[in-house]
Structures are given as structure tokens and as C-alpha cells.
Amino acid sequence: QVQLVESGGGVVQAGGSLTLSCAASGSSFTVNSWSWFRQVPGKERDSVAVISSIGTTNYADSVKGRFTISRNNAKNSVSLQMDRLNVEDTAVYYCNAHGYTSRGPFNNWGQGTQVTVSS
């Protein structure tokens, strides 16, 4: 069983920055790709950023140039640096990990962390 724990959400003023982190724990697992998603009430969960096993990144158009995803393979973790935040970035942010264990593949989610950007 691979568990993901997120941290780093909070309240920030527009124009400010926040860094979200997500760490995976368990036994004998490998994470291939990490992603960050976000969701606002009444809407679907949308992809924000993804980083592959070799470090290739991709971003939603709405966050390009402002958000940076990075991974630390030694610590089985991923971070999302969010700069120049605006009120439209307010959402619950979820990390997601695709990988495999000795028992097979997994696709797991973190518990979510609230990010609120005030005007």
C-alpha cells in the first residue's frame, strides 16, 4: 500500500507564492509519474502539472510560467512551487502518483490541501 501525504496549503494574498509538497510512503514501490490536480466545488478535478519518470514536465495553460513541478526521487516526493498566485488558483490541490509495487501498478491520490488566494 502506497500512501501520499500532502502539505503546504494555506491562505495567501494575490501575487504571492506557496509551495505544496507530497510524499509517498510504503514498501517496495517505484513512482513513475507525479501529478498535481485541483478542484473547486461543483467542478471536475483538473490537471495542473505532471512530471514523468525522466523529469519531463507539462502544465495546464492557466499555470504555465507561474507554477513549477519538481520531484525528489531519493525522498519519493514531489513539490509544486506556485508563484504569482491569483484568486482563480483557489482550490483544493491533490497530488497523484502512478507507479508500481511488487504486487502490481498503483494510481494513488493524496488527501488534498486547500489553497486560498485572497484579493
N, C-alpha and C positions, 0 to 999 in steps of 0.2 A: 504494500500500500504506500503510495507516494502522496504526501500531504504538502500543500502550498500554504504559506502564511505570508500575508501582506502587511506592510507597514508604511507610514509616511503620509497618509492623507491628512486633511485639515482644512482650515479656512485661511484664505489669502486674498489680498486685495488685487484688483485687476492690474496687470502689468508685473505682478510678482512671479515668484518661482516656487516650485515644490519638487521634491524627489520622492517617488514611490519605489519601494523595494519589495521583492517577493523571493522567498527562499523555499526550496524544496527539501523535504526530509523523507527518509525511508531507508530501505536496504537494497543494495544491488540494483541500482537504476541508472539510466542514462537519459538525459533530456536532449532531444534533438532540436526542437524549436520552442521558443518562448514568444508569447504574445501578450499584449495588453488590449483590453476591451473596455468600453464604458457604456453605461446605461443610465438613462433618465427615466423617471416614472412615465409609464404609458407608451414607451418606445422600445424598440428592439435593442439588443446589445450589439454595439458596433465595434468593429476592429479599429484600433488606434495605431498600433505599431507591432511589427513582428521582426524577430531576428532568428536567422537559421543557425544550424549547427556550425557553419563556417563563418558566421558573422555577417552574412548579407542581411541588410535591413530594408524594410518597406514601411511607409507611413500613409495614413489617411491624408488626403489633400488638405483637410482643415487644420492639421497639426504640423505639416511639413515646414521645416525651418525653425520651429519652436520647441518641438519635443525631440528627445534623443533616447533611444533604447540601447542598452548595453547589457552584456552578460558576463558573469564570472563563473567559468566552468569549475574552477577549483572549489568554489563555495556553493555550487549548484544554485545560483541566484541570478536574478535579473533586476534591472533598475530602469526607471523611466524618469528622465530629467525633463521637467516641464517648465519652460520659460515663457515670458510674455503672456501669461495666462489672461484669459478674458472670461466674461460671465458665461459664455456659451460652452466653456470647458467644464462647467459644474456638472457633476455626475458621480455615480458610483463606479469606481475603476476596479476591474478584475484582471488578475494575471491568469494566464493559461499556459500549460506545458504539455507538449507532445513528446513522448519518448517510449522507452520500453524497460521492462524488468525481466527477470528470469522467467516470469510467468506469462509474459506477453506484453503487448503495447498498452499504453495508457494515454488518456487525454483528460487531464485534471484541471480544476479551477480553484483559485483562491476564494476566500470568503467575501472579498470585496472591501474597498475602503472608500469613504466619502471624501470627495474633493469639492469644496465650495469656494467659488470666486465671487467676491463682493465688488460692487461698483463704487 
